Amino acid sequence: MRSKLFVPATRADFFAKALASDADAIAFDLEDAVPEDAKASARTQLGEFLASDVAGATSKVIIVRVNAPDTAHFNEDVASVLRGRIDLINLPKCDDGAAVRAAAERMAAAAEAPPKLLVNIETPRGLARAAEIASAHPMVVGLQVGLNDLFASLGIERRRQEHVHAALWSIRLAAGEAGCFAYDGAWPDLGDEQGYRTEAELARSLGYLGKSCVHPKQIAIANAVFGLDQATLDRARRIVAAARAAELDGRGAFTLDGEMIDRPAIQQAETMLAAAGPGQEP
């Protein structure tokens, strides 16, 4: 999931176009992109689309950002979208583990097999409790960075890389502690492609899975930054193959190309191959 394209749930004319894009995932937004008086109609048309053959046939990851659990819209959002094809619910504005658990339980009551949760970290309280949020419920599989909301509330300058690094580092460690993935958020300046790329490269260096896109022109950048080149994949396959041979010899560590390889390096290679998809095993 190198790239995730946000699509306002009010724009039904964009739905099929988004699925035809090069984004790995499509995130239909019922929250910030939808004005209050359009919430009901947006959820209705999105629910109909997700139940369609077009949505059912796509190989892309389908995500829906619902309204926050403490709003009047949450239950209706969940009821509408769970009738169709959906892989992840993007859960906003949950500041602690109790809020996440309550939301997960409400979803479980609404569907026999509810989708997993990608939870936003976008408030100071949420950032302070990121590890608690990540491990709050088995339905949580990832944390997503929400720097626009987080930084604006604190008066933090978004374009300073040291500020961005501090937030990304904390969220990545929290996700890692819980065994979840971490996903980078949106870059709002559509005219600054280099700014988007720089932030994506920072996230990639910290082990993030991919980055959100608010415009189709950002997709190619995300795919390039978070994509794995053939040489990297080949080395990962060699590490995993060598690890299997070493295990047969009763060795947990070994050298490859003059470098000591132990369990953390093996796990990193295995994770890389799993993220690359089927057919990448050694």
Kinemage of the C-alpha trace (Angstrom):
@kinemage 1
@onewidth
@group {chain A} dominant
@subgroup {mainchain}
@vectorlist {calphas} color= white
{ca met a 1} P 0.000 0.000 0.000
{ca arg a 2} L 2.560 2.521 -1.209
{ca ser a 3} L -0.057 5.133 -2.082
{ca lys a 4} L -3.527 5.874 -0.727
{ca leu a 5} L -5.721 8.333 -2.635
{ca phe a 6} L -8.347 10.293 -0.703
{ca val a 7} L -11.671 10.731 -2.512
{ca pro a 8} L -14.501 12.884 -1.062
{ca ala a 9} L -17.614 10.755 -0.602
{ca thr a 10} L -19.622 13.622 -2.105
{ca arg a 11} L -17.948 13.119 -5.497
{ca ala a 12} L -19.526 9.998 -6.911
{ca asp a 13} L -18.190 11.038 -10.312
{ca phe a 14} L -14.669 10.415 -8.968
{ca phe a 15} L -15.268 6.929 -7.559
{ca ala a 16} L -14.641 4.813 -10.657
{ca lys a 17} L -11.854 7.151 -11.825
{ca ala a 18} L -10.078 6.648 -8.519
{ca leu a 19} L -10.250 2.882 -8.887
{ca ala a 20} L -8.702 3.238 -12.345
{ca ser a 21} L -5.758 5.242 -10.982
{ca asp a 22} L -2.332 3.875 -10.056
{ca ala a 23} L -2.977 4.239 -6.325
{ca asp a 24} L -2.643 1.030 -4.323
{ca ala a 25} L -5.524 2.030 -2.042
{ca ile a 26} L -8.558 4.311 -2.253
{ca ala a 27} L -9.711 6.110 0.889
{ca phe a 28} L -13.281 7.364 0.579
{ca asp a 29} L -13.760 10.242 3.001
{ca leu a 30} L -16.976 10.789 4.927
{ca glu a 31} L -15.365 13.083 7.494
{ca asp a 32} L -13.470 16.304 6.747
{ca ala a 33} L -14.212 16.392 3.012
{ca val a 34} L -17.993 16.300 3.548
{ca pro a 35} L -19.940 19.311 4.877
{ca glu a 36} L -22.447 18.697 7.644
{ca asp a 37} L -25.517 19.082 5.437
{ca ala a 38} L -24.181 16.548 2.924
{ca lys a 39} L -23.261 13.741 5.334
{ca ala a 40} L -26.422 11.682 4.805
{ca ser a 41} L -26.399 11.817 1.005
{ca ala a 42} L -22.650 11.134 0.869
{ca arg a 43} L -22.883 7.991 2.986
{ca thr a 44} L -25.847 6.748 0.952
{ca gln a 45} L -24.129 7.083 -2.412
{ca leu a 46} L -20.881 5.684 -1.085
{ca gly a 47} L -22.689 2.696 0.411
{ca glu a 48} L -24.338 2.007 -2.941
{ca phe a 49} L -21.007 2.207 -4.754
{ca leu a 50} L -19.236 -0.110 -2.317
{ca ala a 51} L -22.002 -2.673 -2.845
{ca ser a 52} L -21.620 -2.469 -6.644
{ca asp a 53} L -19.888 -4.979 -8.907
{ca val a 54} L -17.276 -2.350 -9.788
{ca ala a 55} L -16.110 -2.033 -6.189
{ca gly a 56} L -16.362 -5.759 -5.621
{ca ala a 57} L -14.106 -6.537 -8.577
{ca thr a 58} L -11.214 -4.197 -7.789
{ca ser a 59} L -7.907 -5.474 -6.462
{ca lys a 60} L -7.205 -2.187 -4.694
{ca val a 61} L -7.403 -1.776 -0.944
{ca ile a 62} L -10.697 -0.046 -0.102
{ca ile a 63} L -10.677 2.243 2.928
{ca val a 64} L -13.398 4.480 4.335
{ca arg a 65} L -12.699 7.318 6.735
{ca val a 66} L -15.845 7.559 8.826
{ca asn a 67} L -16.836 10.383 11.139
{ca ala a 68} L -15.502 10.271 14.688
{ca pro a 69} L -17.137 7.810 17.106
{ca asp a 70} L -18.355 10.632 19.349
{ca thr a 71} L -20.397 12.214 16.533
{ca ala a 72} L -23.998 11.511 15.603
{ca his a 73} L -22.822 10.203 12.211
{ca phe a 74} L -20.624 7.299 13.264
{ca asn a 75} L -23.230 4.561 13.617
{ca glu a 76} L -24.948 5.470 10.340
{ca asp a 77} L -21.603 5.687 8.529
{ca val a 78} L -20.670 2.211 9.699
{ca ala a 79} L -24.080 0.744 8.860
{ca ser a 80} L -23.946 2.197 5.342
{ca val a 81} L -20.443 1.152 4.341
{ca leu a 82} L -20.371 -2.302 5.930
{ca arg a 83} L -22.942 -3.522 3.438
{ca gly a 84} L -20.353 -3.361 0.655
{ca arg a 85} L -16.732 -4.092 -0.175
{ca ile a 86} L -14.381 -2.551 2.378
{ca asp a 87} L -10.980 -3.558 3.720
{ca leu a 88} L -10.217 -0.940 6.370
{ca ile a 89} L -12.099 1.632 8.409
{ca asn a 90} L -10.036 4.768 8.964
{ca leu a 91} L -10.977 5.929 12.447
{ca pro a 92} L -10.413 9.617 13.292
{ca lys a 93} L -10.310 11.606 16.531
{ca cys a 94} L -9.800 8.734 18.978
{ca asp a 95} L -7.571 10.023 21.758
{ca asp a 96} L -7.079 6.904 23.870
{ca gly a 97} L -7.453 3.147 23.937
{ca ala a 98} L -10.887 3.242 25.556
{ca ala a 99} L -12.309 5.249 22.641
{ca val a 100} L -10.850 2.797 20.136
{ca arg a 101} L -12.190 -0.218 22.011
{ca ala a 102} L -15.659 1.317 22.199
{ca ala a 103} L -15.637 2.037 18.449
{ca ala a 104} L -14.420 -1.471 17.638
{ca glu a 105} L -17.145 -3.015 19.779
{ca arg a 106} L -19.814 -0.933 18.045
{ca met a 107} L -18.493 -2.072 14.673
{ca ala a 108} L -18.408 -5.695 15.792
{ca ala a 109} L -22.042 -5.411 16.841
{ca ala a 110} L -22.954 -4.033 13.408
{ca ala a 111} L -21.273 -6.756 11.331
{ca glu a 112} L -20.344 -10.397 11.789
{ca ala a 113} L -16.872 -9.842 10.287
{ca pro a 114} L -16.100 -6.120 10.503
{ca pro a 115} L -13.060 -4.698 8.686
{ca lys a 116} L -9.830 -3.878 10.469
{ca leu a 117} L -9.033 -0.413 11.800
{ca leu a 118} L -6.507 2.172 10.670
{ca val a 119} L -6.525 4.711 13.505
{ca asn a 120} L -5.488 8.353 13.072
{ca ile a 121} L -3.039 9.952 15.476
{ca glu a 122} L -3.921 13.626 15.096
{ca thr a 123} L -4.218 15.229 18.547
{ca pro a 124} L -1.707 15.861 21.350
{ca arg a 125} L -3.544 13.426 23.610
{ca gly a 126} L -3.634 10.815 20.875
{ca leu a 127} L 0.089 11.185 20.227
{ca ala a 128} L 0.856 10.788 23.924
{ca arg a 129} L -1.221 7.593 23.964
{ca ala a 130} L -0.289 6.227 20.541
{ca ala a 131} L 1.061 2.912 21.866
{ca glu a 132} L -2.076 2.444 23.973
{ca ile a 133} L -4.241 3.149 20.922
{ca ala a 134} L -2.277 0.760 18.698
{ca ser a 135} L -2.726 -2.114 21.145
{ca ala a 136} L -6.271 -1.235 22.234
{ca his a 137} L -8.086 -3.915 20.197
{ca pro a 138} L -7.218 -6.781 17.802
{ca met a 139} L -9.062 -4.957 15.009
{ca val a 140} L -6.381 -2.235 14.985
{ca val a 141} L -3.790 -3.031 12.297
{ca gly a 142} L -2.258 0.387 11.676
{ca leu a 143} L -1.690 3.954 12.832
{ca gln a 144} L -1.982 6.861 10.423
{ca val a 145} L -0.250 10.200 10.918
{ca gly a 146} L -2.455 13.300 10.984
{ca leu a 147} L 0.055 16.159 11.046
{ca asn a 148} L -2.274 18.860 9.722
{ca asp a 149} L -4.602 18.602 12.716
{ca leu a 150} L -1.848 17.817 15.209
{ca phe a 151} L 0.489 20.654 14.273
{ca ala a 152} L -2.206 23.272 13.712
{ca ser a 153} L -3.581 22.711 17.212
{ca leu a 154} L -0.131 23.350 18.709
{ca gly a 155} L 1.157 26.085 16.399
{ca ile a 156} L 3.952 23.837 15.100
{ca glu a 157} L 5.556 24.701 11.740
{ca arg a 158} L 4.757 21.877 9.320
{ca arg a 159} L 7.650 22.513 6.923
{ca arg a 160} L 10.364 22.052 9.546
{ca gln a 161} L 11.683 18.530 9.059
{ca glu a 162} L 12.842 18.188 12.650
{ca his a 163} L 9.256 18.712 13.829
{ca val a 164} L 7.911 16.171 11.333
{ca his a 165} L 10.593 13.649 12.287
{ca ala a 166} L 9.731 13.916 15.972
{ca ala a 167} L 6.065 13.078 15.338
{ca leu a 168} L 6.757 10.329 12.796
{ca trp a 169} L 9.351 8.729 15.083
{ca ser a 170} L 6.969 8.571 18.034
{ca ile a 171} L 4.109 7.127 15.995
{ca arg a 172} L 6.367 4.591 14.276
{ca leu a 173} L 7.664 3.303 17.619
{ca ala a 174} L 4.122 3.062 18.996
{ca ala a 175} L 2.992 1.073 15.964
{ca gly a 176} L 6.029 -1.172 16.164
{ca glu a 177} L 5.437 -1.907 19.836
{ca ala a 178} L 1.939 -3.147 18.992
{ca gly a 179} L 2.975 -5.012 15.840
{ca cys a 180} L 1.014 -2.611 13.615
{ca phe a 181} L 2.059 -0.785 10.475
{ca ala a 182} L 2.507 2.990 10.389
{ca tyr a 183} L 1.150 5.035 7.492
{ca asp a 184} L 2.069 8.593 6.573
{ca gly a 185} L -0.584 11.271 6.189
{ca ala a 186} L -1.378 13.905 3.585
{ca trp a 187} L 0.708 16.812 2.278
{ca pro a 188} L -1.684 19.722 1.680
{ca asp a 189} L 0.346 21.928 -0.716
{ca leu a 190} L -0.500 20.563 -4.149
{ca gly a 191} L 1.945 22.941 -5.805
{ca asp a 192} L 4.924 21.690 -3.782
{ca glu a 193} L 5.765 18.271 -5.161
{ca gln a 194} L 9.269 18.385 -3.702
{ca gly a 195} L 7.820 18.997 -0.246
{ca tyr a 196} L 5.627 15.923 -0.671
{ca arg a 197} L 8.592 13.851 -1.842
{ca thr a 198} L 10.847 15.021 1.000
{ca glu a 199} L 8.270 14.118 3.636
{ca ala a 200} L 7.592 10.766 1.952
{ca glu a 201} L 11.310 9.948 1.903
{ca leu a 202} L 11.562 10.750 5.601
{ca ala a 203} L 8.605 8.451 6.339
{ca arg a 204} L 10.101 5.691 4.199
{ca ser a 205} L 13.407 5.961 6.079
{ca leu a 206} L 11.491 5.416 9.336
{ca gly a 207} L 9.775 2.261 8.115
{ca tyr a 208} L 6.388 3.666 7.117
{ca leu a 209} L 4.344 1.590 4.701
{ca gly a 210} L 3.244 4.421 2.368
{ca lys a 211} L 1.835 7.937 2.136
{ca ser a 212} L -1.601 9.449 1.603
{ca cys a 213} L -2.386 11.414 -1.558
{ca val a 214} L -4.947 14.223 -1.820
{ca his a 215} L -4.473 14.584 -5.580
{ca pro a 216} L -3.765 11.998 -8.300
{ca lys a 217} L -0.500 13.724 -9.258
{ca gln a 218} L 0.974 12.696 -5.883
{ca ile a 219} L 0.427 8.987 -6.560
{ca ala a 220} L 3.473 8.510 -8.791
{ca ile a 221} L 5.729 10.120 -6.180
{ca ala a 222} L 4.429 7.885 -3.382
{ca asn a 223} L 4.733 4.773 -5.536
{ca ala a 224} L 8.308 5.659 -6.461
{ca val a 225} L 9.437 6.512 -2.929
{ca phe a 226} L 7.841 3.512 -1.245
{ca gly a 227} L 8.433 1.056 -4.069
{ca leu a 228} L 11.144 -1.569 -3.752
{ca asp a 229} L 13.764 -1.763 -6.483
{ca gln a 230} L 14.764 -5.146 -7.879
{ca ala a 231} L 18.202 -5.116 -6.242
{ca thr a 232} L 16.656 -4.586 -2.809
{ca leu a 233} L 14.155 -7.400 -3.351
{ca asp a 234} L 16.870 -9.722 -4.645
{ca arg a 235} L 18.979 -9.129 -1.550
{ca ala a 236} L 15.981 -9.741 0.720
{ca arg a 237} L 15.358 -13.070 -1.033
{ca arg a 238} L 19.015 -14.033 -0.617
{ca ile a 239} L 18.888 -13.210 3.102
{ca val a 240} L 15.786 -15.328 3.648
{ca ala a 241} L 17.189 -18.234 1.622
{ca ala a 242} L 20.499 -18.076 3.493
{ca ala a 243} L 18.640 -17.927 6.814
{ca arg a 244} L 16.801 -21.133 5.992
{ca ala a 245} L 20.071 -22.864 5.123
{ca ala a 246} L 21.710 -21.571 8.316
{ca glu a 247} L 18.788 -22.808 10.380
{ca leu a 248} L 19.276 -26.319 9.009
{ca asp a 249} L 22.885 -26.088 10.215
{ca gly a 250} L 21.741 -24.948 13.646
{ca arg a 251} L 22.969 -21.362 13.163
{ca gly a 252} L 20.871 -18.326 14.027
{ca ala a 253} L 23.343 -15.814 12.583
{ca phe a 254} L 25.571 -15.929 9.510
{ca thr a 255} L 27.514 -13.697 7.135
{ca leu a 256} L 26.353 -12.655 3.684
{ca asp a 257} L 28.527 -10.516 1.414
{ca gly a 258} L 30.746 -9.766 4.388
{ca glu a 259} L 27.868 -8.540 6.574
{ca met a 260} L 26.687 -10.207 9.762
{ca ile a 261} L 23.017 -11.214 9.419
{ca asp a 262} L 20.986 -12.026 12.528
{ca arg a 263} L 17.307 -12.296 13.431
{ca pro a 264} L 16.361 -8.589 13.098
{ca ala a 265} L 17.821 -8.447 9.579
{ca ile a 266} L 16.039 -11.667 8.635
{ca gln a 267} L 12.731 -10.362 9.947
{ca gln a 268} L 13.196 -7.127 8.004
{ca ala a 269} L 13.824 -9.098 4.805
{ca glu a 270} L 10.771 -11.294 5.406
{ca thr a 271} L 8.600 -8.233 6.040
{ca met a 272} L 9.889 -6.581 2.885
{ca leu a 273} L 9.065 -9.597 0.732
{ca ala a 274} L 5.607 -9.930 2.295
{ca ala a 275} L 4.880 -6.258 1.565
{ca ala a 276} L 6.024 -6.687 -2.035
{ca gly a 277} L 3.253 -9.219 -2.606
{ca pro a 278} L 2.893 -12.765 -4.009
{ca gly a 279} L 5.744 -14.245 -5.999
{ca gln a 280} L 8.528 -12.558 -4.031
{ca glu a 281} L 9.451 -15.517 -1.868
{ca pro a 282} L 12.987 -16.923 -2.336
